[in-house]
Amino acid sequence: MTYEEWKQIGAITGEDNLRVIRNFELNNPGLATAYKRRKEKELEDMRNIMKNPDREQRWKQIAQSAYAYDPDWADRRRREVL
């Protein structure tokens, strides 16, 4: 399960999703902890961005933080443009 899948399943409420997450956390304790830390860091980054009063600057920071975890984004962007 990737981080994005874990995050999407966690966002949906329901007993089945909670069971999937519990099983994942029991079977992959280190990875589940890393995912939780990463999610907390994302939330903290968003909170810090929202403290900025300048809306345009805030959106630029959100866009930068969204691509901060994707090292291949620049290469894919170049291929899309070309």
Secondary structure as the mmCIF struct_conf table of DSSP 4:
data_model
#
loop_
_struct_conf.conf_type_id
_struct_conf.id
_struct_conf.beg_label_comp_id
_struct_conf.beg_label_asym_id
_struct_conf.beg_label_seq_id
_struct_conf.end_label_comp_id
_struct_conf.end_label_asym_id
_struct_conf.end_label_seq_id
HELX_RH_AL_P HELX_RH_AL_P1 TYR A 3 ALA A 11
BEND BEND1 ILE A 12 ILE A 12
BEND BEND2 GLY A 14 GLY A 14
HELX_RH_AL_P HELX_RH_AL_P2 GLU A 15 ASN A 27
HELX_RH_AL_P HELX_RH_AL_P3 PRO A 29 MET A 50
TURN_TY1_P TURN_TY1_P1 LYS A 51 LYS A 51
BEND BEND3 PRO A 53 PRO A 53
HELX_RH_AL_P HELX_RH_AL_P4 ARG A 55 TYR A 67
TURN_TY1_P TURN_TY1_P2 ALA A 68 TYR A 69
TURN_TY1_P TURN_TY1_P3 PRO A 71 ASP A 72
HELX_RH_AL_P HELX_RH_AL_P5 TRP A 73 VAL A 81
#
